[in-house]
Amino acid sequence: MDFMQMVRPLEIWLRTFVLSEWTFYQLGIIAAGYVFASFVASRTEPAMESRARRIKGNPDLLRVIIAFMRRLKWLFLTLWLWLASVILKQGTWPSQRWLIATALSLAAAWFIISVLTKIIRNPTLSRLVAMVSWGYLAVYATGLDGPILSALDAAAVNLGVMRLSLLIVLKAVVLTVALIWVAVLVGNVLAHWVQRSGDLSPSFKVLISKVIKIALIMIAGAIALSATGIDLTALTVFSGAVGVGFGLQKVVSNFISGIIILLDKSIKPGDTITLGETFGSIRDLRARFVSVITRDGKEYLIPNEDFISQQVVNWSFSSDYVRIDVDFGTSYDSDPHEVVRIAVETASAVPRVVNDYNAPVCWMTAFGASSLDFRLRFWISDPANGLTNVRGQVLMALWDSFKEAGVSIPFPHREIIMKTPVEIQRPPRG
């Protein structure tokens, strides 16, 4: 008797909702809408996507727009189901349109989730997040969320200052990841907008971009934790212990150093710097490190703290012009006035040498042991393109000019004086 009482409500539900003629009507409407949406999307997606790909300079926004264009089928299906729901609402009971309403919620949820998750560059992670998010909304739309949430909330432990359940943990993780993800997306879009501004200096652009991203991420984290009912003051002791245990002092130090670098504008993207044995141009300023590209293609990720605590040579801090010295010597039978003239004319003809800023000069510096010593000085305006190569170009040009003018470059000579006669004997032949 008890079994029959349990089966009876299920039988009534099957006859009333599942096996009723209105259920088949709704299934037909959904199938027709899917065919219609697929047909319309196949005609409109290629043209709209080709126009969207003309967007330049904002890859994250472009990914969202392209994902939107490629899922127009679900948008058209959502519009079809919404229109059917509005029409059926005028002359039917809720029990005669429940399937349309559920399909409308699931289609709209899948459209929104599948578009937004395309921001995640990892395809596997993107699909996983999309399926998990849509699965939760599907459970919610079908009314099965109540028992599941109650079971998760029952699995809890008391920590004294707060009650921590599995439901709270899952809510905190999901909301935090979702809100931070949205904050990063909005921050990237705003950062690209700031980078296109022509009125701001490169360092100030980077500073504004980082402040926007950090502020949005902090706000997103605070909103997520507050929404789940977690007291933010209860996390202070825990966060302090984690910071000490995992050595986050260096992370904070590099972060603060990065802010100082951006504020005092000591370095900026594009500057040519020397730090220790590293010589290269700055590619990017990050929250924790500075990316420096060397001439041999290596990319050094140098902590921001090093730029505060160590001596940094910025070749282009206040000016892009750099002076280079080239030392050489000629034989004693050379005319030093003629050597100076040839050296200046030769250096002036090298393409990278800047003549309008400061013309090359050449000075005789010493009467050397084997040569007349000279120092040639010239200026360049592109140190990021290398110093050794332009120095080598000038030396090769000097070699050609001296050879053409008959000026010889000596090598060291040594004169040996014997104070006592030395007898030289030849070995006998044979």
ChimeraX attribute file (.defattr): number of C-alpha atoms within 10 A of each C-alpha:
attribute: neighborCount
match mode: 1-to-1
recipient: residues
	/A:1	6
	/A:2	6
	/A:3	7
	/A:4	8
	/A:5	9
	/A:6	10
	/A:7	11
	/A:8	11
	/A:9	11
	/A:10	11
	/A:11	11
	/A:12	12
	/A:13	12
	/A:14	12
	/A:15	12
	/A:16	15
	/A:17	17
	/A:18	14
	/A:19	12
	/A:20	13
	/A:21	13
	/A:22	18
	/A:23	19
	/A:24	14
	/A:25	15
	/A:26	22
	/A:27	15
	/A:28	12
	/A:29	15
	/A:30	21
	/A:31	13
	/A:32	14
	/A:33	21
	/A:34	18
	/A:35	13
	/A:36	15
	/A:37	20
	/A:38	17
	/A:39	13
	/A:40	14
	/A:41	20
	/A:42	13
	/A:43	10
	/A:44	14
	/A:45	17
	/A:46	13
	/A:47	11
	/A:48	14
	/A:49	16
	/A:50	12
	/A:51	10
	/A:52	15
	/A:53	13
	/A:54	9
	/A:55	12
	/A:56	9
	/A:57	13
	/A:58	14
	/A:59	15
	/A:60	17
	/A:61	18
	/A:62	17
	/A:63	20
	/A:64	18
	/A:65	19
	/A:66	19
	/A:67	19
	/A:68	21
	/A:69	21
	/A:70	18
	/A:71	18
	/A:72	19
	/A:73	25
	/A:74	23
	/A:75	19
	/A:76	22
	/A:77	27
	/A:78	25
	/A:79	17
	/A:80	20
	/A:81	25
	/A:82	18
	/A:83	13
	/A:84	19
	/A:85	19
	/A:86	13
	/A:87	11
	/A:88	16
	/A:89	13
	/A:90	8
	/A:91	9
	/A:92	12
	/A:93	10
	/A:94	12
	/A:95	11
	/A:96	20
	/A:97	20
	/A:98	17
	/A:99	22
	/A:100	22
	/A:101	19
	/A:102	14
	/A:103	21
	/A:104	23
	/A:105	19
	/A:106	20
	/A:107	22
	/A:108	18
	/A:109	19
	/A:110	23
	/A:111	21
	/A:112	16
	/A:113	19
	/A:114	22
	/A:115	19
	/A:116	20
	/A:117	23
	/A:118	22
	/A:119	21
	/A:120	16
	/A:121	11
	/A:122	11
	/A:123	12
	/A:124	10
	/A:125	13
	/A:126	17
	/A:127	16
	/A:128	13
	/A:129	19
	/A:130	20
	/A:131	15
	/A:132	12
	/A:133	17
	/A:134	20
	/A:135	15
	/A:136	12
	/A:137	17
	/A:138	20
	/A:139	14
	/A:140	15
	/A:141	16
	/A:142	14
	/A:143	10
	/A:144	12
	/A:145	14
	/A:146	10
	/A:147	10
	/A:148	12
	/A:149	12
	/A:150	11
	/A:151	12
	/A:152	15
	/A:153	15
	/A:154	11
	/A:155	11
	/A:156	15
	/A:157	11
	/A:158	9
	/A:159	8
	/A:160	7
	/A:161	8
	/A:162	12
	/A:163	12
	/A:164	17
	/A:165	16
	/A:166	16
	/A:167	19
	/A:168	19
	/A:169	17
	/A:170	13
	/A:171	17
	/A:172	21
	/A:173	14
	/A:174	15
	/A:175	19
	/A:176	21
	/A:177	15
	/A:178	17
	/A:179	20
	/A:180	21
	/A:181	18
	/A:182	17
	/A:183	22
	/A:184	19
	/A:185	20
	/A:186	17
	/A:187	21
	/A:188	20
	/A:189	18
	/A:190	16
	/A:191	21
	/A:192	17
	/A:193	14
	/A:194	17
	/A:195	18
	/A:196	11
	/A:197	11
	/A:198	9
	/A:199	9
	/A:200	13
	/A:201	13
	/A:202	17
	/A:203	19
	/A:204	17
	/A:205	22
	/A:206	23
	/A:207	22
	/A:208	17
	/A:209	20
	/A:210	21
	/A:211	15
	/A:212	18
	/A:213	21
	/A:214	16
	/A:215	13
	/A:216	20
	/A:217	21
	/A:218	14
	/A:219	14
	/A:220	22
	/A:221	20
	/A:222	15
	/A:223	16
	/A:224	22
	/A:225	19
	/A:226	13
	/A:227	15
	/A:228	17
	/A:229	14
	/A:230	18
	/A:231	13
	/A:232	10
	/A:233	8
	/A:234	11
	/A:235	11
	/A:236	11
	/A:237	10
	/A:238	10
	/A:239	11
	/A:240	11
	/A:241	12
	/A:242	12
	/A:243	15
	/A:244	10
	/A:245	10
	/A:246	9
	/A:247	11
	/A:248	13
	/A:249	12
	/A:250	14
	/A:251	17
	/A:252	15
	/A:253	15
	/A:254	22
	/A:255	19
	/A:256	15
	/A:257	22
	/A:258	24
	/A:259	20
	/A:260	17
	/A:261	20
	/A:262	20
	/A:263	13
	/A:264	10
	/A:265	15
	/A:266	16
	/A:267	23
	/A:268	24
	/A:269	16
	/A:270	16
	/A:271	20
	/A:272	26
	/A:273	23
	/A:274	17
	/A:275	16
	/A:276	10
	/A:277	5
	/A:278	13
	/A:279	20
	/A:280	26
	/A:281	26
	/A:282	21
	/A:283	18
	/A:284	15
	/A:285	23
	/A:286	18
	/A:287	19
	/A:288	20
	/A:289	21
	/A:290	24
	/A:291	19
	/A:292	26
	/A:293	22
	/A:294	21
	/A:295	13
	/A:296	7
	/A:297	9
	/A:298	10
	/A:299	16
	/A:300	17
	/A:301	15
	/A:302	16
	/A:303	21
	/A:304	25
	/A:305	22
	/A:306	15
	/A:307	21
	/A:308	15
	/A:309	9
	/A:310	10
	/A:311	11
	/A:312	15
	/A:313	15
	/A:314	19
	/A:315	20
	/A:316	20
	/A:317	15
	/A:318	8
	/A:319	9
	/A:320	16
	/A:321	17
	/A:322	15
	/A:323	15
	/A:324	16
	/A:325	14
	/A:326	14
	/A:327	14
	/A:328	15
	/A:329	21
	/A:330	21
	/A:331	17
	/A:332	17
	/A:333	10
	/A:334	15
	/A:335	12
	/A:336	17
	/A:337	11
	/A:338	11
	/A:339	22
	/A:340	18
	/A:341	12
	/A:342	18
	/A:343	25
	/A:344	19
	/A:345	15
	/A:346	20
	/A:347	27
	/A:348	19
	/A:349	13
	/A:350	14
	/A:351	12
	/A:352	18
	/A:353	22
	/A:354	21
	/A:355	16
	/A:356	8
	/A:357	12
	/A:358	14
	/A:359	15
	/A:360	22
	/A:361	18
	/A:362	21
	/A:363	17
	/A:364	17
	/A:365	12
	/A:366	12
	/A:367	12
	/A:368	14
	/A:369	10
	/A:370	16
	/A:371	21
	/A:372	22
	/A:373	19
	/A:374	22
	/A:375	17
	/A:376	19
	/A:377	19
	/A:378	24
	/A:379	24
	/A:380	20
	/A:381	16
	/A:382	17
	/A:383	22
	/A:384	20
	/A:385	16
	/A:386	15
	/A:387	15
	/A:388	10
	/A:389	10
	/A:390	18
	/A:391	15
	/A:392	12
	/A:393	15
	/A:394	22
	/A:395	18
	/A:396	12
	/A:397	16
	/A:398	20
	/A:399	17
	/A:400	12
	/A:401	17
	/A:402	17
	/A:403	12
	/A:404	10
	/A:405	12
	/A:406	10
	/A:407	19
	/A:408	17
	/A:409	17
	/A:410	13
	/A:411	10
	/A:412	8
	/A:413	8
	/A:414	7
	/A:415	5
	/A:416	5
	/A:417	6
	/A:418	7
	/A:419	6
	/A:420	6
	/A:421	6
	/A:422	7
	/A:423	6
	/A:424	6
	/A:425	6
	/A:426	6
	/A:427	6
	/A:428	5
	/A:429	4
	/A:430	3
